[in-house]
Amino acid sequence: MPSEEQIREQIKQLKIDDVLLQTVVTLINLGGRKLTVEGEKDLEQAKKAIEAVRALLPLCPTDQAQPIQDALSQLQMAYVQESRGEGEQPPPSPPSKPDIWTPGGS
């Protein structure tokens, strides 16, 4: 077990940006898990994770913003797919030939 002095030294070296990044990564991973693991699917929890990441994103270091945004976009797309998949069928595809009357056409 670390001594009190070792813990204080670790806290002194810890940066808020590091904690923000770890938190965001944890939220993205947990949100993804809530959308994909059978028996653990929970759309409300996934939505909270998405909202939390969106709220924290402006506070994250700018050099890490793009990878976080990419991961968030993937999580949002998975959320939309899962929320549509609950008891709903995909919308029917449009007919291959439109049902529009045209002069001289059939």
Secondary structure as a PSIPRED ss2 file (coil, helix, strand):
# PSIPRED VFORMAT (PSIPRED V4.0)

   1 M C   1.000  0.000  0.000
   2 P C   1.000  0.000  0.000
   3 S C   1.000  0.000  0.000
   4 E H   0.000  1.000  0.000
   5 E H   0.000  1.000  0.000
   6 Q H   0.000  1.000  0.000
   7 I H   0.000  1.000  0.000
   8 R H   0.000  1.000  0.000
   9 E H   0.000  1.000  0.000
  10 Q H   0.000  1.000  0.000
  11 I H   0.000  1.000  0.000
  12 K H   0.000  1.000  0.000
  13 Q H   0.000  1.000  0.000
  14 L C   1.000  0.000  0.000
  15 K C   1.000  0.000  0.000
  16 I H   0.000  1.000  0.000
  17 D H   0.000  1.000  0.000
  18 D H   0.000  1.000  0.000
  19 V H   0.000  1.000  0.000
  20 L H   0.000  1.000  0.000
  21 L H   0.000  1.000  0.000
  22 Q H   0.000  1.000  0.000
  23 T H   0.000  1.000  0.000
  24 V H   0.000  1.000  0.000
  25 V H   0.000  1.000  0.000
  26 T H   0.000  1.000  0.000
  27 L H   0.000  1.000  0.000
  28 I H   0.000  1.000  0.000
  29 N H   0.000  1.000  0.000
  30 L H   0.000  1.000  0.000
  31 G H   0.000  1.000  0.000
  32 G H   0.000  1.000  0.000
  33 R H   0.000  1.000  0.000
  34 K H   0.000  1.000  0.000
  35 L H   0.000  1.000  0.000
  36 T H   0.000  1.000  0.000
  37 V C   1.000  0.000  0.000
  38 E C   1.000  0.000  0.000
  39 G C   1.000  0.000  0.000
  40 E C   1.000  0.000  0.000
  41 K C   1.000  0.000  0.000
  42 D C   1.000  0.000  0.000
  43 L H   0.000  1.000  0.000
  44 E H   0.000  1.000  0.000
  45 Q H   0.000  1.000  0.000
  46 A H   0.000  1.000  0.000
  47 K H   0.000  1.000  0.000
  48 K H   0.000  1.000  0.000
  49 A H   0.000  1.000  0.000
  50 I H   0.000  1.000  0.000
  51 E H   0.000  1.000  0.000
  52 A H   0.000  1.000  0.000
  53 V H   0.000  1.000  0.000
  54 R H   0.000  1.000  0.000
  55 A H   0.000  1.000  0.000
  56 L H   0.000  1.000  0.000
  57 L H   0.000  1.000  0.000
  58 P H   0.000  1.000  0.000
  59 L H   0.000  1.000  0.000
  60 C C   1.000  0.000  0.000
  61 P C   1.000  0.000  0.000
  62 T H   0.000  1.000  0.000
  63 D H   0.000  1.000  0.000
  64 Q H   0.000  1.000  0.000
  65 A H   0.000  1.000  0.000
  66 Q H   0.000  1.000  0.000
  67 P H   0.000  1.000  0.000
  68 I H   0.000  1.000  0.000
  69 Q H   0.000  1.000  0.000
  70 D H   0.000  1.000  0.000
  71 A H   0.000  1.000  0.000
  72 L H   0.000  1.000  0.000
  73 S H   0.000  1.000  0.000
  74 Q H   0.000  1.000  0.000
  75 L H   0.000  1.000  0.000
  76 Q H   0.000  1.000  0.000
  77 M H   0.000  1.000  0.000
  78 A H   0.000  1.000  0.000
  79 Y H   0.000  1.000  0.000
  80 V H   0.000  1.000  0.000
  81 Q H   0.000  1.000  0.000
  82 E H   0.000  1.000  0.000
  83 S H   0.000  1.000  0.000
  84 R H   0.000  1.000  0.000
  85 G H   0.000  1.000  0.000
  86 E C   1.000  0.000  0.000
  87 G C   1.000  0.000  0.000
  88 E C   1.000  0.000  0.000
  89 Q C   1.000  0.000  0.000
  90 P C   1.000  0.000  0.000
  91 P C   1.000  0.000  0.000
  92 P C   1.000  0.000  0.000
  93 S C   1.000  0.000  0.000
  94 P C   1.000  0.000  0.000
  95 P C   1.000  0.000  0.000
  96 S C   1.000  0.000  0.000
  97 K C   1.000  0.000  0.000
  98 P C   1.000  0.000  0.000
  99 D C   1.000  0.000  0.000
 100 I C   1.000  0.000  0.000
 101 W C   1.000  0.000  0.000
 102 T C   1.000  0.000  0.000
 103 P C   1.000  0.000  0.000
 104 G C   1.000  0.000  0.000
 105 G C   1.000  0.000  0.000
 106 S C   1.000  0.000  0.000
